[in-house]
Amino acid sequence: MHETKRLIIENECRKLTVLYCQHLDHLDPEAFANLYTEDALYKPAVEPVPIVGREKILDWIRKYPAKRLGRHIATNQLVDVVDENNATGSSYAIVFREPDPQEGVLSSRVTPRSVVEYTDTYRRTAAGWRFARRAYQMHFLQAEDTRRPIG
């Protein structure tokens, strides 16, 4: 594969991670679900079993708390191009969250809530590159949330 083509694929896959953060933080369910292939598998750490299929992912994100204010900062994005239609990757996200935002009030008590690690499988579709599989696990979690099970 030509180096330029490989770099383009890497960029398109990294862009999915950035868009994932944007669409989740600004709660755009349709745009979020559209990041996935029709048959995608998505495994949030907070869910006991994976969510399979774009429609089920859309149902899941539509239930996401609308009042919560969060920001995901993606970093350490690695993409390994398998071939012209497939790639794998990983990244970390530092997540900030204000559970009770007040309009016009700057929160001074928010610290990083968690650090998560994503593992991804990407597939090129007719509509462009999409997540075929995205799973994550939390490695660090803010003190008041530590009673949650790991999974």
Buried (B, 14 or more C-beta within 10 A) or exposed (E): EEEEEBEEBBEBBBBBBEBBBBBBBEBBBEBBBBBBBEEBBBBBBEEEEBBBBBEBBBEBBEEEEEEEBBBBEBEEBEBBBEEEEBBBBBBBBBBBBBBEBEEEEEEEEBEBBBBBBBBBBBBBEEEEBBBBBBBBEBEEBBEEEEEEEEE
